[in-house]
Amino acid sequence: MTVQELQPREARHHTGAIVRSRRFATQFEMDGHVLTLGVEPGVRGGLYYLPSTPTFDDGTPVPREVAAGLQSVIEEVERFWGHWPEFRATL
């Protein structure tokens, strides 16, 4: 399986990324860096706002290869939890 539950609302993706669901936000962690994304709750899943040039919360730029897979990792984890997320790009 590509997703392993670590605890309720926290899972590790096979890429090594950890996804945590928080109230109105989701944290994406990779190599010790955290990216907090705003999420609007929905009926079947949340609406995620993905920045066009993502930066980790500590100011470190998200590597291009990680940014390219960000949506698919979150989508796989959310589907593992039984949700169908939507995504919108922000500037």
Biopython code that builds the backbone (N, CA, C, O; Angstrom):
import numpy as np
from Bio.PDB.StructureBuilder import StructureBuilder

atoms = [
    (1, "MET", "N", (0.849, -1.188, 0.000)),
    (1, "MET", "CA", (0.000, 0.000, 0.000)),
    (1, "MET", "C", (0.889, 1.245, 0.000)),
    (1, "MET", "O", (1.957, 1.239, 0.612)),
    (2, "THR", "N", (0.466, 2.291, -0.667)),
    (2, "THR", "CA", (1.276, 3.495, -0.788)),
    (2, "THR", "C", (1.077, 4.475, 0.360)),
    (2, "THR", "O", (1.832, 5.440, 0.483)),
    (3, "VAL", "N", (0.061, 4.240, 1.213)),
    (3, "VAL", "CA", (-0.218, 5.128, 2.336)),
    (3, "VAL", "C", (-0.281, 4.302, 3.615)),
    (3, "VAL", "O", (-0.915, 3.248, 3.658)),
    (4, "GLN", "N", (0.386, 4.796, 4.655)),
    (4, "GLN", "CA", (0.383, 4.115, 5.948)),
    (4, "GLN", "C", (-0.128, 5.099, 7.000)),
    (4, "GLN", "O", (0.427, 6.186, 7.158)),
    (5, "GLU", "N", (-1.172, 4.722, 7.710)),
    (5, "GLU", "CA", (-1.685, 5.584, 8.773)),
    (5, "GLU", "C", (-0.725, 5.558, 9.954)),
    (5, "GLU", "O", (-0.342, 4.488, 10.427)),
    (6, "LEU", "N", (-0.335, 6.742, 10.429)),
    (6, "LEU", "CA", (0.550, 6.852, 11.583)),
    (6, "LEU", "C", (-0.257, 7.045, 12.864)),
    (6, "LEU", "O", (0.070, 6.482, 13.909)),
    (7, "GLN", "N", (-1.302, 7.837, 12.770)),
    (7, "GLN", "CA", (-2.265, 8.065, 13.844)),
    (7, "GLN", "C", (-3.487, 8.698, 13.206)),
    (7, "GLN", "O", (-3.448, 9.037, 12.023)),
    (8, "PRO", "N", (-4.566, 8.867, 13.947)),
    (8, "PRO", "CA", (-5.747, 9.464, 13.308)),
    (8, "PRO", "C", (-5.416, 10.804, 12.644)),
    (8, "PRO", "O", (-4.838, 11.698, 13.262)),
    (9, "ARG", "N", (-5.795, 10.914, 11.379)),
    (9, "ARG", "CA", (-5.605, 12.125, 10.561)),
    (9, "ARG", "C", (-4.137, 12.463, 10.316)),
    (9, "ARG", "O", (-3.795, 13.626, 10.103)),
    (10, "GLU", "N", (-3.265, 11.447, 10.345)),
    (10, "GLU", "CA", (-1.862, 11.622, 9.980)),
    (10, "GLU", "C", (-1.404, 10.348, 9.286)),
    (10, "GLU", "O", (-1.574, 9.247, 9.810)),
    (11, "ALA", "N", (-0.815, 10.510, 8.085)),
    (11, "ALA", "CA", (-0.384, 9.340, 7.321)),
    (11, "ALA", "C", (0.913, 9.630, 6.582)),
    (11, "ALA", "O", (1.225, 10.777, 6.261)),
    (12, "ARG", "N", (1.666, 8.557, 6.318)),
    (12, "ARG", "CA", (2.903, 8.652, 5.550)),
    (12, "ARG", "C", (2.661, 8.070, 4.163)),
    (12, "ARG", "O", (2.162, 6.954, 4.020)),
    (13, "HIS", "N", (3.020, 8.834, 3.161)),
    (13, "HIS", "CA", (2.929, 8.410, 1.763)),
    (13, "HIS", "C", (4.223, 7.670, 1.413)),
    (13, "HIS", "O", (5.250, 7.903, 2.051)),
    (14, "HIS", "N", (4.193, 6.797, 0.427)),
    (14, "HIS", "CA", (5.391, 6.024, 0.068)),
    (14, "HIS", "C", (6.557, 6.904, -0.373)),
    (14, "HIS", "O", (7.694, 6.434, -0.394)),
    (15, "THR", "N", (6.310, 8.160, -0.723)),
    (15, "THR", "CA", (7.384, 9.093, -1.095)),
    (15, "THR", "C", (8.142, 9.592, 0.128)),
    (15, "THR", "O", (9.187, 10.229, -0.005)),
    (16, "GLY", "N", (7.619, 9.304, 1.325)),
    (16, "GLY", "CA", (8.222, 9.790, 2.562)),
    (16, "GLY", "C", (7.500, 10.995, 3.135)),
    (16, "GLY", "O", (7.759, 11.393, 4.270)),
    (17, "ALA", "N", (6.606, 11.572, 2.367)),
    (17, "ALA", "CA", (5.840, 12.734, 2.833)),
    (17, "ALA", "C", (4.854, 12.303, 3.920)),
    (17, "ALA", "O", (4.286, 11.212, 3.870)),
    (18, "ILE", "N", (4.668, 13.179, 4.893)),
    (18, "ILE", "CA", (3.670, 12.964, 5.934)),
    (18, "ILE", "C", (2.596, 14.022, 5.741)),
    (18, "ILE", "O", (2.900, 15.203, 5.578)),
    (19, "VAL", "N", (1.352, 13.599, 5.759)),
    (19, "VAL", "CA", (0.220, 14.509, 5.597)),
    (19, "VAL", "C", (-0.600, 14.460, 6.879)),
    (19, "VAL", "O", (-1.006, 13.389, 7.330)),
    (20, "ARG", "N", (-0.842, 15.645, 7.463)),
    (20, "ARG", "CA", (-1.644, 15.772, 8.680)),
    (20, "ARG", "C", (-2.840, 16.666, 8.401)),
    (20, "ARG", "O", (-2.699, 17.748, 7.831)),
    (21, "SER", "N", (-3.985, 16.219, 8.796)),
    (21, "SER", "CA", (-5.192, 17.020, 8.643)),
    (21, "SER", "C", (-5.430, 17.804, 9.925)),
    (21, "SER", "O", (-5.485, 17.230, 11.013)),
    (22, "ARG", "N", (-5.569, 19.109, 9.790)),
    (22, "ARG", "CA", (-5.888, 19.997, 10.906)),
    (22, "ARG", "C", (-7.187, 20.707, 10.563)),
    (22, "ARG", "O", (-7.647, 20.636, 9.423)),
    (23, "ARG", "N", (-7.769, 21.372, 11.504)),
    (23, "ARG", "CA", (-9.003, 22.111, 11.265)),
    (23, "ARG", "C", (-8.723, 23.249, 10.291)),
    (23, "ARG", "O", (-7.937, 24.144, 10.601)),
    (24, "PHE", "N", (-9.347, 23.231, 9.133)),
    (24, "PHE", "CA", (-9.223, 24.232, 8.076)),
    (24, "PHE", "C", (-7.816, 24.334, 7.489)),
    (24, "PHE", "O", (-7.488, 25.333, 6.849)),
    (25, "ALA", "N", (-6.983, 23.314, 7.699)),
    (25, "ALA", "CA", (-5.631, 23.306, 7.133)),
    (25, "ALA", "C", (-5.129, 21.869, 7.055)),
    (25, "ALA", "O", (-5.615, 20.981, 7.757)),
    (26, "THR", "N", (-4.161, 21.666, 6.196)),
    (26, "THR", "CA", (-3.461, 20.394, 6.100)),
    (26, "THR", "C", (-1.977, 20.689, 6.106)),
    (26, "THR", "O", (-1.517, 21.629, 5.458)),
    (27, "GLN", "N", (-1.233, 19.886, 6.838)),
    (27, "GLN", "CA", (0.220, 20.033, 6.856)),
    (27, "GLN", "C", (0.826, 18.928, 5.998)),
    (27, "GLN", "O", (0.489, 17.751, 6.126)),
    (28, "PHE", "N", (1.727, 19.348, 5.123)),
    (28, "PHE", "CA", (2.486, 18.438, 4.269)),
    (28, "PHE", "C", (3.924, 18.541, 4.756)),
    (28, "PHE", "O", (4.524, 19.614, 4.697)),
    (29, "GLU", "N", (4.482, 17.430, 5.238)),
    (29, "GLU", "CA", (5.850, 17.438, 5.763)),
    (29, "GLU", "C", (6.746, 16.565, 4.901)),
    (29, "GLU", "O", (6.399, 15.437, 4.552)),
    (30, "MET", "N", (7.915, 17.117, 4.566)),
    (30, "MET", "CA", (8.898, 16.368, 3.780)),
    (30, "MET", "C", (10.291, 16.765, 4.260)),
    (30, "MET", "O", (10.635, 17.946, 4.300)),
    (31, "ASP", "N", (11.078, 15.770, 4.619)),
    (31, "ASP", "CA", (12.463, 15.993, 5.056)),
    (31, "ASP", "C", (12.570, 17.023, 6.180)),
    (31, "ASP", "O", (13.499, 17.831, 6.200)),
    (32, "GLY", "N", (11.618, 16.992, 7.114)),
    (32, "GLY", "CA", (11.659, 17.879, 8.264)),
    (32, "GLY", "C", (11.093, 19.270, 8.034)),
    (32, "GLY", "O", (11.047, 20.075, 8.964)),
    (33, "HIS", "N", (10.665, 19.569, 6.820)),
    (33, "HIS", "CA", (10.057, 20.864, 6.500)),
    (33, "HIS", "C", (8.545, 20.684, 6.391)),
    (33, "HIS", "O", (8.067, 19.665, 5.893)),
    (34, "VAL", "N", (7.796, 21.688, 6.864)),
    (34, "VAL", "CA", (6.334, 21.619, 6.867)),
    (34, "VAL", "C", (5.766, 22.725, 5.983)),
    (34, "VAL", "O", (6.204, 23.874, 6.038)),
    (35, "LEU", "N", (4.789, 22.353, 5.173)),
    (35, "LEU", "CA", (4.027, 23.295, 4.355)),
    (35, "LEU", "C", (2.580, 23.210, 4.823)),
    (35, "LEU", "O", (1.958, 22.151, 4.734)),
    (36, "THR", "N", (2.039, 24.326, 5.325)),
    (36, "THR", "CA", (0.655, 24.359, 5.779)),
    (36, "THR", "C", (-0.210, 24.933, 4.667)),
    (36, "THR", "O", (0.041, 26.034, 4.178)),
    (37, "LEU", "N", (-1.225, 24.182, 4.274)),
    (37, "LEU", "CA", (-2.131, 24.578, 3.196)),
    (37, "LEU", "C", (-3.522, 24.837, 3.744)),
    (37, "LEU", "O", (-4.029, 24.063, 4.557)),
    (38, "GLY", "N", (-4.141, 25.926, 3.300)),
    (38, "GLY", "CA", (-5.518, 26.209, 3.678)),
    (38, "GLY", "C", (-6.463, 25.247, 2.992)),
    (38, "GLY", "O", (-6.273, 24.892, 1.829)),
    (39, "VAL", "N", (-7.486, 24.827, 3.725)),
    (39, "VAL", "CA", (-8.482, 23.889, 3.194)),
    (39, "VAL", "C", (-9.863, 24.343, 3.638)),
    (39, "VAL", "O", (-10.084, 24.629, 4.815)),
    (40, "GLU", "N", (-10.787, 24.408, 2.691)),
    (40, "GLU", "CA", (-12.188, 24.653, 3.027)),
    (40, "GLU", "C", (-12.881, 23.303, 3.082)),
    (40, "GLU", "O", (-12.790, 22.523, 2.134)),
    (41, "PRO", "N", (-13.575, 23.014, 4.184)),
    (41, "PRO", "CA", (-14.262, 21.727, 4.276)),
    (41, "PRO", "C", (-15.369, 21.609, 3.234)),
    (41, "PRO", "O", (-16.012, 22.593, 2.868)),
    (42, "GLY", "N", (-15.571, 20.390, 2.770)),
    (42, "GLY", "CA", (-16.630, 20.118, 1.804)),
    (42, "GLY", "C", (-17.373, 18.851, 2.181)),
    (42, "GLY", "O", (-17.040, 18.200, 3.171)),
    (43, "VAL", "N", (-18.366, 18.505, 1.402)),
    (43, "VAL", "CA", (-19.183, 17.330, 1.684)),
    (43, "VAL", "C", (-18.393, 16.046, 1.439)),
    (43, "VAL", "O", (-18.391, 15.154, 2.287)),
    (44, "ARG", "N", (-17.724, 15.940, 0.292)),
    (44, "ARG", "CA", (-16.987, 14.716, -0.059)),
    (44, "ARG", "C", (-15.496, 14.826, 0.209)),
    (44, "ARG", "O", (-14.778, 13.829, 0.140)),
    (45, "GLY", "N", (-15.026, 16.021, 0.513)),
    (45, "GLY", "CA", (-13.612, 16.269, 0.756)),
    (45, "GLY", "C", (-13.380, 17.762, 0.801)),
    (45, "GLY", "O", (-14.305, 18.545, 0.587)),
    (46, "GLY", "N", (-12.166, 18.158, 1.074)),
    (46, "GLY", "CA", (-11.864, 19.571, 1.193)),
    (46, "GLY", "C", (-11.453, 20.208, -0.122)),
    (46, "GLY", "O", (-11.113, 19.525, -1.088)),
    (47, "LEU", "N", (-11.492, 21.541, -0.137)),
    (47, "LEU", "CA", (-10.999, 22.328, -1.259)),
    (47, "LEU", "C", (-9.655, 22.883, -0.842)),
    (47, "LEU", "O", (-9.568, 23.716, 0.060)),
    (48, "TYR", "N", (-8.602, 22.416, -1.505)),
    (48, "TYR", "CA", (-7.235, 22.800, -1.184)),
    (48, "TYR", "C", (-6.786, 23.973, -2.045)),
    (48, "TYR", "O", (-7.086, 24.036, -3.237)),
    (49, "TYR", "N", (-6.071, 24.886, -1.431)),
    (49, "TYR", "CA", (-5.493, 26.015, -2.151)),
    (49, "TYR", "C", (-3.988, 25.775, -2.257)),
    (49, "TYR", "O", (-3.265, 25.846, -1.262)),
    (50, "LEU", "N", (-3.523, 25.488, -3.485)),
    (50, "LEU", "CA", (-2.111, 25.194, -3.715)),
    (50, "LEU", "C", (-1.414, 26.419, -4.301)),
    (50, "LEU", "O", (-1.823, 26.917, -5.350)),
    (51, "PRO", "N", (-0.367, 26.912, -3.637)),
    (51, "PRO", "CA", (0.360, 28.066, -4.165)),
    (51, "PRO", "C", (1.128, 27.691, -5.427)),
    (51, "PRO", "O", (1.639, 26.577, -5.542)),
    (52, "SER", "N", (1.208, 28.625, -6.374)),
    (52, "SER", "CA", (1.922, 28.346, -7.627)),
    (52, "SER", "C", (3.418, 28.161, -7.379)),
    (52, "SER", "O", (4.071, 27.396, -8.089)),
    (53, "THR", "N", (3.960, 28.845, -6.390)),
    (53, "THR", "CA", (5.366, 28.685, -5.999)),
    (53, "THR", "C", (5.390, 28.375, -4.504)),
    (53, "THR", "O", (5.555, 29.283, -3.689)),
    (54, "PRO", "N", (5.227, 27.102, -4.137)),
    (54, "PRO", "CA", (5.129, 26.762, -2.718)),
    (54, "PRO", "C", (6.441, 26.968, -1.961)),
    (54, "PRO", "O", (7.532, 26.722, -2.478)),
    (55, "THR", "N", (6.293, 27.423, -0.729)),
    (55, "THR", "CA", (7.417, 27.631, 0.176)),
    (55, "THR", "C", (7.042, 26.992, 1.506)),
    (55, "THR", "O", (5.931, 27.177, 2.001)),
    (56, "PHE", "N", (7.980, 26.236, 2.082)),
    (56, "PHE", "CA", (7.718, 25.640, 3.386)),
    (56, "PHE", "C", (7.515, 26.749, 4.416)),
    (56, "PHE", "O", (7.946, 27.883, 4.206)),
    (57, "ASP", "N", (6.864, 26.422, 5.520)),
    (57, "ASP", "CA", (6.547, 27.406, 6.557)),
    (57, "ASP", "C", (7.794, 28.105, 7.103)),
    (57, "ASP", "O", (7.706, 29.236, 7.582)),
    (58, "ASP", "N", (8.949, 27.447, 7.037)),
    (58, "ASP", "CA", (10.190, 28.059, 7.537)),
    (58, "ASP", "C", (10.876, 28.944, 6.490)),
    (58, "ASP", "O", (11.972, 29.449, 6.735)),
    (59, "GLY", "N", (10.237, 29.138, 5.319)),
    (59, "GLY", "CA", (10.783, 29.998, 4.272)),
    (59, "GLY", "C", (11.612, 29.286, 3.222)),
    (59, "GLY", "O", (12.018, 29.900, 2.236)),
    (60, "THR", "N", (11.872, 27.996, 3.416)),
    (60, "THR", "CA", (12.631, 27.208, 2.456)),
    (60, "THR", "C", (11.765, 26.917, 1.228)),
    (60, "THR", "O", (10.631, 26.460, 1.376)),
    (61, "PRO", "N", (12.273, 27.172, 0.028)),
    (61, "PRO", "CA", (11.484, 26.840, -1.167)),
    (61, "PRO", "C", (11.253, 25.324, -1.265)),
    (61, "PRO", "O", (12.138, 24.529, -0.949)),
    (62, "VAL", "N", (10.072, 24.950, -1.700)),
    (62, "VAL", "CA", (9.769, 23.537, -1.918)),
    (62, "VAL", "C", (10.474, 23.119, -3.206)),
    (62, "VAL", "O", (10.274, 23.753, -4.242)),
    (63, "PRO", "N", (11.300, 22.060, -3.169)),
    (63, "PRO", "CA", (11.972, 21.617, -4.392)),
    (63, "PRO", "C", (10.973, 21.329, -5.512)),
    (63, "PRO", "O", (9.857, 20.872, -5.266)),
    (64, "ARG", "N", (11.390, 21.601, -6.728)),
    (64, "ARG", "CA", (10.512, 21.444, -7.894)),
    (64, "ARG", "C", (9.881, 20.061, -7.990)),
    (64, "ARG", "O", (8.691, 19.938, -8.276)),
    (65, "GLU", "N", (10.677, 19.020, -7.750)),
    (65, "GLU", "CA", (10.151, 17.658, -7.872)),
    (65, "GLU", "C", (9.120, 17.353, -6.781)),
    (65, "GLU", "O", (8.183, 16.588, -7.010)),
    (66, "VAL", "N", (9.290, 17.946, -5.598)),
    (66, "VAL", "CA", (8.306, 17.770, -4.519)),
    (66, "VAL", "C", (7.038, 18.550, -4.857)),
    (66, "VAL", "O", (5.932, 18.031, -4.706)),
    (67, "ALA", "N", (7.192, 19.795, -5.313)),
    (67, "ALA", "CA", (6.042, 20.627, -5.680)),
    (67, "ALA", "C", (5.227, 19.976, -6.798)),
    (67, "ALA", "O", (3.999, 20.052, -6.801)),
    (68, "ALA", "N", (5.911, 19.343, -7.737)),
    (68, "ALA", "CA", (5.220, 18.703, -8.861)),
    (68, "ALA", "C", (4.330, 17.547, -8.401)),
    (68, "ALA", "O", (3.312, 17.267, -9.034)),
    (69, "GLY", "N", (4.695, 16.880, -7.319)),
    (69, "GLY", "CA", (3.920, 15.747, -6.827)),
    (69, "GLY", "C", (3.027, 16.063, -5.640)),
    (69, "GLY", "O", (2.345, 15.178, -5.124)),
    (70, "LEU", "N", (3.025, 17.318, -5.202)),
    (70, "LEU", "CA", (2.272, 17.718, -4.014)),
    (70, "LEU", "C", (0.796, 17.340, -4.101)),
    (70, "LEU", "O", (0.262, 16.720, -3.181)),
    (71, "GLN", "N", (0.142, 17.701, -5.178)),
    (71, "GLN", "CA", (-1.288, 17.424, -5.331)),
    (71, "GLN", "C", (-1.565, 15.929, -5.337)),
    (71, "GLN", "O", (-2.501, 15.475, -4.679)),
    (72, "SER", "N", (-0.772, 15.157, -6.064)),
    (72, "SER", "CA", (-1.053, 13.717, -6.142)),
    (72, "SER", "C", (-0.829, 13.016, -4.802)),
    (72, "SER", "O", (-1.552, 12.076, -4.472)),
    (73, "VAL", "N", (0.162, 13.460, -4.027)),
    (73, "VAL", "CA", (0.392, 12.860, -2.710)),
    (73, "VAL", "C", (-0.794, 13.148, -1.793)),
    (73, "VAL", "O", (-1.313, 12.243, -1.140)),
    (74, "ILE", "N", (-1.218, 14.405, -1.745)),
    (74, "ILE", "CA", (-2.357, 14.770, -0.895)),
    (74, "ILE", "C", (-3.609, 14.029, -1.341)),
    (74, "ILE", "O", (-4.376, 13.540, -0.511)),
    (75, "GLU", "N", (-3.813, 13.945, -2.643)),
    (75, "GLU", "CA", (-4.994, 13.256, -3.164)),
    (75, "GLU", "C", (-5.001, 11.779, -2.757)),
    (75, "GLU", "O", (-6.041, 11.258, -2.353)),
    (76, "GLU", "N", (-3.858, 11.103, -2.860)),
    (76, "GLU", "CA", (-3.789, 9.689, -2.468)),
    (76, "GLU", "C", (-4.090, 9.501, -0.989)),
    (76, "GLU", "O", (-4.813, 8.580, -0.611)),
    (77, "VAL", "N", (-3.533, 10.376, -0.148)),
    (77, "VAL", "CA", (-3.773, 10.261, 1.290)),
    (77, "VAL", "C", (-5.238, 10.536, 1.608)),
    (77, "VAL", "O", (-5.850, 9.810, 2.392)),
    (78, "GLU", "N", (-5.799, 11.573, 1.007)),
    (78, "GLU", "CA", (-7.211, 11.893, 1.249)),
    (78, "GLU", "C", (-8.123, 10.747, 0.795)),
    (78, "GLU", "O", (-9.096, 10.424, 1.476)),
    (79, "ARG", "N", (-7.819, 10.143, -0.331)),
    (79, "ARG", "CA", (-8.635, 9.004, -0.792)),
    (79, "ARG", "C", (-8.477, 7.804, 0.142)),
    (79, "ARG", "O", (-9.429, 7.053, 0.356)),
    (80, "PHE", "N", (-7.295, 7.626, 0.691)),
    (80, "PHE", "CA", (-7.067, 6.590, 1.701)),
    (80, "PHE", "C", (-8.020, 6.800, 2.881)),
    (80, "PHE", "O", (-8.516, 5.838, 3.467)),
    (81, "TRP", "N", (-8.271, 8.076, 3.224)),
    (81, "TRP", "CA", (-9.182, 8.414, 4.314)),
    (81, "TRP", "C", (-10.644, 8.442, 3.873)),
    (81, "TRP", "O", (-11.527, 8.719, 4.684)),
    (82, "GLY", "N", (-10.908, 8.160, 2.596)),
    (82, "GLY", "CA", (-12.280, 8.122, 2.095)),
    (82, "GLY", "C", (-12.825, 9.459, 1.635)),
    (82, "GLY", "O", (-14.041, 9.634, 1.558)),
    (83, "HIS", "N", (-11.948, 10.412, 1.327)),
    (83, "HIS", "CA", (-12.366, 11.742, 0.878)),
    (83, "HIS", "C", (-11.974, 11.968, -0.577)),
    (83, "HIS", "O", (-11.069, 11.316, -1.095)),
    (84, "TRP", "N", (-12.658, 12.889, -1.222)),
    (84, "TRP", "CA", (-12.398, 13.249, -2.615)),
    (84, "TRP", "C", (-12.070, 14.737, -2.680)),
    (84, "TRP", "O", (-12.970, 15.553, -2.874)),
    (85, "PRO", "N", (-10.809, 15.103, -2.523)),
    (85, "PRO", "CA", (-10.443, 16.515, -2.461)),
    (85, "PRO", "C", (-10.509, 17.204, -3.822)),
    (85, "PRO", "O", (-10.452, 16.563, -4.871)),
    (86, "GLU", "N", (-10.630, 18.534, -3.770)),
    (86, "GLU", "CA", (-10.539, 19.382, -4.956)),
    (86, "GLU", "C", (-9.374, 20.335, -4.727)),
    (86, "GLU", "O", (-8.986, 20.600, -3.590)),
    (87, "PHE", "N", (-8.820, 20.845, -5.828)),
    (87, "PHE", "CA", (-7.650, 21.712, -5.728)),
    (87, "PHE", "C", (-7.841, 22.967, -6.545)),
    (87, "PHE", "O", (-8.429, 22.933, -7.626)),
    (88, "ARG", "N", (-7.339, 24.086, -6.025)),
    (88, "ARG", "CA", (-7.317, 25.369, -6.732)),
    (88, "ARG", "C", (-5.918, 25.938, -6.594)),
    (88, "ARG", "O", (-5.307, 25.863, -5.528)),
    (89, "ALA", "N", (-5.423, 26.498, -7.661)),
    (89, "ALA", "CA", (-4.101, 27.150, -7.633)),
    (89, "ALA", "C", (-4.272, 28.588, -7.154)),
    (89, "ALA", "O", (-5.250, 29.256, -7.493)),
    (90, "THR", "N", (-3.314, 29.053, -6.367)),
    (90, "THR", "CA", (-3.288, 30.444, -5.935)),
    (90, "THR", "C", (-2.008, 31.078, -6.425)),
    (90, "THR", "O", (-1.042, 30.385, -6.743)),
    (91, "LEU", "N", (-2.002, 32.382, -6.486)),
    (91, "LEU", "CA", (-0.802, 33.105, -6.956)),
    (91, "LEU", "C", (0.145, 33.391, -5.852)),
    (91, "LEU", "O", (1.196, 33.989, -6.080)),
]
sb = StructureBuilder()
sb.init_structure("model")
sb.init_model(0)
sb.init_chain("A")
sb.init_seg("    ")
for serial, (resi, resn, name, xyz) in enumerate(atoms, 1):
    if name == "N":
        sb.init_residue(resn, " ", resi, " ")
    sb.init_atom(name, np.array(xyz, "f"), 0.0, 1.0, " ", f" {name:<3s}", serial, name[0])
structure = sb.get_structure()
